[in-house]
Amino acid sequence: MKARLPKGMGGGPQNMQAMLKQAQKMQEDMERVQAELEEEVTEVTAGGGAVKIEIKGNREILSIELDEDVVDPDDIETLQDLIVAAVNEAIKTVDAKSGEAMSKVTSGLNMPGLF
């Protein structure tokens, strides 16, 4: 019994070469987008603006700014919780942007390990 490939699959060396060119272009586009994302700065706030974080696309925290009202020496735990929430939100935001940008490059292909 012979297996039949769906239309557009197979086709010999010419089709394989076209697929390789397409994969190479996709890889180049992904590298370009990744480099752009790594340099992009995103600002995220938590606690109604009490904590502001600037983060680059490579997850490097550039700054953390605290509202004076949130700095209470008698309530350090709240400040710590706000900082943790802001950092986690910043990371989620960067990851979502990266995933969205890579999805555009891969035309929605679900490629495990990319994002």
C-alpha atoms as an extended CHARMM CRD file, in Angstrom:
* protein
*
       115  EXT
         1         1  MET       CA              0.0000000000        0.0000000000        0.0000000000  PROA      1               0.0000000000
         2         2  LYS       CA              1.4310000000        3.3820000000       -1.0120000000  PROA      2               0.0000000000
         3         3  ALA       CA              1.0710000000        6.4030000000        1.2190000000  PROA      3               0.0000000000
         4         4  ARG       CA             -0.2360000000        9.4900000000       -0.4740000000  PROA      4               0.0000000000
         5         5  LEU       CA              0.9970000000       12.8940000000        0.5740000000  PROA      5               0.0000000000
         6         6  PRO       CA             -1.4940000000       15.7440000000        0.7650000000  PROA      6               0.0000000000
         7         7  LYS       CA             -1.4450000000       18.0970000000       -2.1920000000  PROA      7               0.0000000000
         8         8  GLY       CA              1.4770000000       20.4890000000       -1.9250000000  PROA      8               0.0000000000
         9         9  MET       CA              3.5780000000       18.0290000000        0.0630000000  PROA      9               0.0000000000
        10        10  GLY       CA              6.5030000000       16.2760000000       -1.5380000000  PROA      10              0.0000000000
        11        11  GLY       CA              7.2160000000       17.4400000000       -5.0420000000  PROA      11              0.0000000000
        12        12  GLY       CA             10.8960000000       16.6700000000       -5.0720000000  PROA      12              0.0000000000
        13        13  PRO       CA             13.9600000000       18.8450000000       -4.6830000000  PROA      13              0.0000000000
        14        14  GLN       CA             12.3770000000       22.0780000000       -5.9450000000  PROA      14              0.0000000000
        15        15  ASN       CA              9.6840000000       22.0180000000       -3.2790000000  PROA      15              0.0000000000
        16        16  MET       CA             12.2410000000       21.0760000000       -0.6060000000  PROA      16              0.0000000000
        17        17  GLN       CA             14.4610000000       23.9760000000       -1.6240000000  PROA      17              0.0000000000
        18        18  ALA       CA             11.5150000000       26.3890000000       -1.4520000000  PROA      18              0.0000000000
        19        19  MET       CA             10.6650000000       25.1000000000        2.0200000000  PROA      19              0.0000000000
        20        20  LEU       CA             14.2720000000       25.5620000000        3.1480000000  PROA      20              0.0000000000
        21        21  LYS       CA             14.3180000000       29.1430000000        1.8320000000  PROA      21              0.0000000000
        22        22  GLN       CA             11.0600000000       29.8690000000        3.6220000000  PROA      22              0.0000000000
        23        23  ALA       CA             12.3970000000       28.3890000000        6.8650000000  PROA      23              0.0000000000
        24        24  GLN       CA             15.6160000000       30.4160000000        6.5440000000  PROA      24              0.0000000000
        25        25  LYS       CA             13.6530000000       33.6430000000        5.9920000000  PROA      25              0.0000000000
        26        26  MET       CA             11.4500000000       32.8460000000        8.9920000000  PROA      26              0.0000000000
        27        27  GLN       CA             14.5340000000       32.2690000000       11.1320000000  PROA      27              0.0000000000
        28        28  GLU       CA             16.0550000000       35.5880000000       10.0250000000  PROA      28              0.0000000000
        29        29  ASP       CA             12.7880000000       37.3930000000       10.7520000000  PROA      29              0.0000000000
        30        30  MET       CA             12.5680000000       35.7700000000       14.1790000000  PROA      30              0.0000000000
        31        31  GLU       CA             16.1240000000       36.8270000000       15.0340000000  PROA      31              0.0000000000
        32        32  ARG       CA             15.4130000000       40.4000000000       13.9190000000  PROA      32              0.0000000000
        33        33  VAL       CA             12.1760000000       40.5910000000       15.9270000000  PROA      33              0.0000000000
        34        34  GLN       CA             13.8590000000       39.0550000000       18.9880000000  PROA      34              0.0000000000
        35        35  ALA       CA             16.6490000000       41.6530000000       18.8410000000  PROA      35              0.0000000000
        36        36  GLU       CA             14.0770000000       44.4550000000       18.5820000000  PROA      36              0.0000000000
        37        37  LEU       CA             12.0740000000       43.0380000000       21.4910000000  PROA      37              0.0000000000
        38        38  GLU       CA             15.1420000000       42.7590000000       23.7070000000  PROA      38              0.0000000000
        39        39  GLU       CA             15.7580000000       46.4970000000       23.4100000000  PROA      39              0.0000000000
        40        40  GLU       CA             12.1180000000       47.5890000000       23.8150000000  PROA      40              0.0000000000
        41        41  VAL       CA             11.3530000000       49.1890000000       27.1800000000  PROA      41              0.0000000000
        42        42  THR       CA              7.9710000000       48.5130000000       28.7900000000  PROA      42              0.0000000000
        43        43  GLU       CA              6.5260000000       50.3440000000       31.7760000000  PROA      43              0.0000000000
        44        44  VAL       CA              4.2860000000       48.4210000000       34.1780000000  PROA      44              0.0000000000
        45        45  THR       CA              2.5610000000       49.5980000000       37.3470000000  PROA      45              0.0000000000
        46        46  ALA       CA              1.0720000000       47.8130000000       40.3400000000  PROA      46              0.0000000000
        47        47  GLY       CA             -0.9120000000       48.8650000000       43.3690000000  PROA      47              0.0000000000
        48        48  GLY       CA             -2.7870000000       51.5530000000       41.4740000000  PROA      48              0.0000000000
        49        49  GLY       CA              0.4660000000       53.1450000000       40.3440000000  PROA      49              0.0000000000
        50        50  ALA       CA              2.2120000000       52.8930000000       43.7130000000  PROA      50              0.0000000000
        51        51  VAL       CA              5.0090000000       50.8580000000       42.1160000000  PROA      51              0.0000000000
        52        52  LYS       CA              6.2750000000       51.5220000000       38.5940000000  PROA      52              0.0000000000
        53        53  ILE       CA              8.7590000000       49.2420000000       36.8460000000  PROA      53              0.0000000000
        54        54  GLU       CA             10.6130000000       49.7190000000       33.5810000000  PROA      54              0.0000000000
        55        55  ILE       CA             11.7130000000       46.4470000000       32.0100000000  PROA      55              0.0000000000
        56        56  LYS       CA             13.4560000000       45.6000000000       28.7590000000  PROA      56              0.0000000000
        57        57  GLY       CA             12.3110000000       42.7920000000       26.4910000000  PROA      57              0.0000000000
        58        58  ASN       CA             15.1570000000       40.5980000000       27.6890000000  PROA      58              0.0000000000
        59        59  ARG       CA             13.6190000000       40.8020000000       31.2030000000  PROA      59              0.0000000000
        60        60  GLU       CA             16.2510000000       43.2230000000       32.5060000000  PROA      60              0.0000000000
        61        61  ILE       CA             14.7130000000       45.5240000000       35.1230000000  PROA      61              0.0000000000
        62        62  LEU       CA             15.8470000000       49.0770000000       34.3760000000  PROA      62              0.0000000000
        63        63  SER       CA             14.1580000000       50.8930000000       37.2400000000  PROA      63              0.0000000000
        64        64  ILE       CA             11.7060000000       50.5680000000       40.1040000000  PROA      64              0.0000000000
        65        65  GLU       CA              9.9270000000       53.7160000000       41.2320000000  PROA      65              0.0000000000
        66        66  LEU       CA              7.9410000000       53.8300000000       44.4810000000  PROA      66              0.0000000000
        67        67  ASP       CA              5.2240000000       56.2950000000       45.3870000000  PROA      67              0.0000000000
        68        68  GLU       CA              6.0900000000       58.0250000000       48.6840000000  PROA      68              0.0000000000
        69        69  ASP       CA              2.7180000000       57.0470000000       50.1650000000  PROA      69              0.0000000000
        70        70  VAL       CA              3.5210000000       53.3400000000       49.8910000000  PROA      70              0.0000000000
        71        71  VAL       CA              6.7480000000       53.6100000000       51.8850000000  PROA      71              0.0000000000
        72        72  ASP       CA              5.6750000000       52.9420000000       55.4580000000  PROA      72              0.0000000000
        73        73  PRO       CA              8.4220000000       51.7130000000       57.8160000000  PROA      73              0.0000000000
        74        74  ASP       CA              5.7530000000       49.9900000000       59.9140000000  PROA      74              0.0000000000
        75        75  ASP       CA              4.3830000000       48.0320000000       56.9180000000  PROA      75              0.0000000000
        76        76  ILE       CA              7.3310000000       46.6720000000       54.9390000000  PROA      76              0.0000000000
        77        77  GLU       CA              5.3650000000       43.5430000000       53.9630000000  PROA      77              0.0000000000
        78        78  THR       CA              2.8960000000       45.5020000000       51.8440000000  PROA      78              0.0000000000
        79        79  LEU       CA              5.7140000000       47.2480000000       50.0130000000  PROA      79              0.0000000000
        80        80  GLN       CA              7.4360000000       43.9120000000       49.3760000000  PROA      80              0.0000000000
        81        81  ASP       CA              4.1970000000       42.4170000000       48.0510000000  PROA      81              0.0000000000
        82        82  LEU       CA              3.6750000000       45.3860000000       45.7220000000  PROA      82              0.0000000000
        83        83  ILE       CA              7.1930000000       45.0870000000       44.3360000000  PROA      83              0.0000000000
        84        84  VAL       CA              6.7950000000       41.3440000000       43.7460000000  PROA      84              0.0000000000
        85        85  ALA       CA              3.4370000000       41.9170000000       42.0200000000  PROA      85              0.0000000000
        86        86  ALA       CA              4.9060000000       44.6390000000       39.8120000000  PROA      86              0.0000000000
        87        87  VAL       CA              7.9270000000       42.5390000000       38.8000000000  PROA      87              0.0000000000
        88        88  ASN       CA              5.7320000000       39.5320000000       38.0110000000  PROA      88              0.0000000000
        89        89  GLU       CA              3.3620000000       41.6780000000       35.9580000000  PROA      89              0.0000000000
        90        90  ALA       CA              6.3050000000       43.1950000000       34.0820000000  PROA      90              0.0000000000
        91        91  ILE       CA              7.6470000000       39.7380000000       33.1890000000  PROA      91              0.0000000000
        92        92  LYS       CA              4.1890000000       38.5480000000       32.0610000000  PROA      92              0.0000000000
        93        93  THR       CA              3.7800000000       41.6530000000       29.9100000000  PROA      93              0.0000000000
        94        94  VAL       CA              7.1710000000       41.1880000000       28.2290000000  PROA      94              0.0000000000
        95        95  ASP       CA              6.4790000000       37.4940000000       27.6270000000  PROA      95              0.0000000000
        96        96  ALA       CA              3.0710000000       38.2740000000       26.1090000000  PROA      96              0.0000000000
        97        97  LYS       CA              4.5840000000       40.8950000000       23.7840000000  PROA      97              0.0000000000
        98        98  SER       CA              7.2970000000       38.4530000000       22.7260000000  PROA      98              0.0000000000
        99        99  GLY       CA              4.8170000000       35.6760000000       22.0800000000  PROA      99              0.0000000000
       100       100  GLU       CA              2.5750000000       37.9480000000       20.0640000000  PROA      100             0.0000000000
       101       101  ALA       CA              5.4520000000       39.2740000000       17.9520000000  PROA      101             0.0000000000
       102       102  MET       CA              6.8300000000       35.7870000000       17.2850000000  PROA      102             0.0000000000
       103       103  SER       CA              3.3590000000       34.5350000000       16.3880000000  PROA      103             0.0000000000
       104       104  LYS       CA              3.2080000000       37.1670000000       13.6480000000  PROA      104             0.0000000000
       105       105  VAL       CA              6.5670000000       36.0160000000       12.2690000000  PROA      105             0.0000000000
       106       106  THR       CA              5.6450000000       32.3420000000       12.2790000000  PROA      106             0.0000000000
       107       107  SER       CA              2.1980000000       33.1080000000       10.8280000000  PROA      107             0.0000000000
       108       108  GLY       CA              0.5350000000       31.4580000000       13.7980000000  PROA      108             0.0000000000
       109       109  LEU       CA              2.4090000000       28.1500000000       13.4860000000  PROA      109             0.0000000000
       110       110  ASN       CA              2.5320000000       26.3660000000       16.7950000000  PROA      110             0.0000000000
       111       111  MET       CA              6.2370000000       25.6440000000       17.1410000000  PROA      111             0.0000000000
       112       112  PRO       CA              7.1100000000       24.1510000000       20.5370000000  PROA      112             0.0000000000
       113       113  GLY       CA              9.9770000000       25.8390000000       22.3400000000  PROA      113             0.0000000000
       114       114  LEU       CA              9.7250000000       29.1850000000       20.5630000000  PROA      114             0.0000000000
       115       115  PHE       CA              7.3970000000       31.0330000000       22.9760000000  PROA      115             0.0000000000
